[in-house]
Amino acid sequence: MSDYGEKSDQTPNIEAIDPSKTIAVAVEGGDNPDDKPKITAAARGALAEKILQIAFENDIKVRKDTDLAEMLAEFELDSPVPTEALMAVAEILSYVYRANGEPDPFNAILEDETP
């Protein structure tokens, strides 16, 4: 499995993941550049495996980053991504927007600030 869940010739093997260590966090970008990304789902164990399975089945981009997932899982659902994780999450969401052929709102913010 690639870091961002691009399609490959092989289907990810969910069964190969140690269920006791599985963690999944879903993050959603804001609808406009002024909105902060927010945490929309977080789970450990079997429920995390189910979240990953649903993501793979729906071609949702997945990034494997255990440290970031551990940090984000500690926050309440629907809360904004904390400042200390914002750059990592913005990088991931930026990739997802580009991969989906959508305008990258994170890039637009940077372009607006350059003279």
N, C-alpha and C positions, 0 to 999 in steps of 0.2 A: 504494500500500500504506500502510495506517495504521501508526502506531508499534507498536500492539499486535496487529496481524494480525486485526482484526475482519473478518468477511466483507464483501465489497463486490460490486458488479456485475461487476467485472473480476477475472480470475485474474491473480495476480502473474506478471510476465514475467521468469522466471529468466534467460533469454537476454540480457536488457538489462543485466544486472549484469556489470561488468568482472571476469572470472574471476581476474585476477591480484591484485585487491584484495579479493576476497570473503573474509570471515572469519565463522565461525559458532561460537557457544558455547552449549551447553545447560546450564541450571542447574535443579536439582531442589530443591524445598523439603523440609524434614524432615517426618517423619510426626507429630511432636509439637512443640509450641512451643519445647522446649528444644534441639532439633536445629538446627544451623546449615545454611543452604542449601549445597549442594555442586555443584561443577563436574562434570558427567557426560559431556560431549563437547566437543571443541574441534578446529577444523580450518581450513585455509586452502585457497584455490583450488577445484579441482574437488570435493574431498571436502566442503568447506563448502557448495558449491552443492547437493550431494546432501542434506546435512543440512537445508538450507532447503526443498528440494523435498519431502522427507518430512514436515517440519513443516507446510507448506501443505496437502499432501494429507490430513493427519490433523487439520486444524483446530486445530493447536497454536498458541497465541498467540506471536507473534514481535515483538520490540522492536528497532528499528534504533537502535543506539547504538555507533558505531564506537569511541569512546574506551574505553567499558566493555568491549566485546568484546576489544579489543587487550590491555587489562590482564588480563582473566580468562584469555585464551588462553596467558598466560605461566606459569600454574600447572599443577601435575600434576592429572590426572584423579582424581576421587573425593576431592579435597582440599576443605576448607571454603572458602567465599568469603572472601577476605581482608577484614579489618576496614575498610580504606579504601574498599571497594566495597559493603559490607554495606547501607548505606542505599539506594543505587540499586537493588540487587537486591531488597531487601525491598519497595520501592515497586512494582516490576514484579510480583513474586510476589503481593503483596496484590491487585493488579488482577486477576491471573489467577484467584485463588481466588474473588473476587467475580463475575467473568465466568462462571465455571463453576458458580455457585450454591452454593459450598462455604463453610463458616465460614472466616473470615480469621484465621489464628493470629497474625499480626502485630498485628492490631487487638486481639485478646484480651490480648496481652501488655501493650499500652498501657492497656487498660481495667482490668486487674488492678492496675496501679501507681498509678492515680489515686485520691485519697482519697475 
